[in-house]
Amino acid sequence: MIHNFNAGPSILPKEVFEQASQAILNFNNSGLSILEIGHRTPLFETVMEEARSLVKELMQLDEDHEVLFLHGGATTQFMQVPMNLLKQDGVAAYTETGTWANKAIKEAKLFGHVEIAGSAKESNFTTIPKQLSFSKTAAYLHITTNETIAGTQWHHLPYDCGVPLVADMSSDILSRTLNFNKFDLIYAGAQKNMGAAGVNLVVINKTILGNAERVIPTVLDYQNHIKEKSMLNTPPVFAVYVAMLTLRWLKEQGGVAAIETINQQKADLLYSTLETIPFINLPVAKEDRSLMNVVFTMKDEMLEKEFLQYTKDANMYGVKGHRSVGGFRMSLYNALPLSSVQYGVDVIKEFAAKKG
Ligand SMILES: *Cc1c(COP(=O)(O)O)cnc(C)c1O
């Protein structure tokens, strides 16, 4: 058995893999594959509707919040958000917390002015900014709730910040209980915590739309997708189906609060083990550590090579750190069971004992 700690695309529940495989061969006993049916048929429309309503239910969204499944990955949202929300001469406030936030900032600059409301650059992105300052006239404030590469996470959310709150939740979506109605726009690529690559979840408070004063191409205008119930054009049907199965699975686990409890246990177990090992370095400030992506390095580069090989031999997959940070990253997404973290911890302790 392989223990998959990959950062993305990443582990999904086994049941989801089984059901998705079956749907490719014979979808809901229709005698047809999900890959060959029309998207405007009851067979698929029920999938889209169930996926959207599961998101509403799991996030406890109010009437103003609309749920969309769109193409293009979170990277498309870096551009689509400012295109829909930011006027040409307007200002948007962004927090600069790492690689992903910086990519979002770069795209926003194409559509208006960007103000940095808070930055973690000085700490080399090992912290989350605590004091934010930005114009009250900003079109919105953008945060990246979990920085997948740096291994940081917002634990005190800037709710009620006075302007619409926008969040990239790609790597911690549905992993913890947040007050989702306090966000005006949430987006997340599915491939980390809620499905297969190729689809984005977008949750929008529709009352903030329609003020950008620019011509928006049809397929990039959120209002058109809302009107068409997320079926403006052919959706990525298989990816939506996998997301729907993953959402069903999450509901069966007891929902977001239940998975949060397990996620907290997983992270506590791993961090507390790493803290006891003298040659391991945890760069992220303790209070800003991510529960999803645990980043660590070793004081000696030779040890890093040995450790990497050791984990490979032990059937641990995806523990190598991102090339920009080095070291290691173990991702603990929703579908990763506590038993895999326990296994990983045992392997790490075994390695440490050999080196001690
Ligand atoms: C992975 C990731 C992205 C990029 O997602 P794509 O679907 O590849 O475009 C954006 N933001 C965060 C926080 C991520 O973890």
The ligand as an SDF file (V2000), in Angstrom:
LIG
                    3D

 15 15  0  0  0  0  0  0  0  0999 V2000
   -2.6280   24.6170   -6.6230 C   0  0  0  0  0  0  0  0  0  0  0  0
   -3.0110   26.0150   -6.2980 C   0  0  0  0  0  0  0  0  0  0  0  0
   -3.3830   26.9410   -7.2890 C   0  0  0  0  0  0  0  0  0  0  0  0
   -3.3330   26.6200   -8.7620 C   0  0  0  0  0  0  0  0  0  0  0  0
   -4.3550   25.8190   -9.1580 O   0  0  0  0  0  0  0  0  0  0  0  0
   -4.5230   25.3830  -10.6820 P   0  0  0  0  0  0  0  0  0  0  0  0
   -5.7900   24.6150  -10.6120 O   0  0  0  0  0  0  0  0  0  0  0  0
   -3.3400   24.5670  -11.0560 O   0  0  0  0  0  0  0  0  0  0  0  0
   -4.6460   26.5990  -11.5070 O   0  0  0  0  0  0  0  0  0  0  0  0
   -3.7600   28.2020   -6.8870 C   0  0  0  0  0  0  0  0  0  0  0  0
   -3.7720   28.5470   -5.5880 N   0  0  0  0  0  0  0  0  0  0  0  0
   -3.4180   27.7030   -4.6120 C   0  0  0  0  0  0  0  0  0  0  0  0
   -3.4520   28.1400   -3.1830 C   0  0  0  0  0  0  0  0  0  0  0  0
   -3.0170   26.4030   -4.9360 C   0  0  0  0  0  0  0  0  0  0  0  0
   -2.6600   25.5490   -3.9640 O   0  0  0  0  0  0  0  0  0  0  0  0
  1  2  1  0
  2  3  1  0
  2 14  2  0
  3  4  1  0
  3 10  2  0
  4  5  1  0
  5  6  1  0
  6  7  2  0
  6  8  1  0
  6  9  1  0
 10 11  1  0
 11 12  2  0
 12 13  1  0
 12 14  1  0
 14 15  1  0
M  END
$$$$
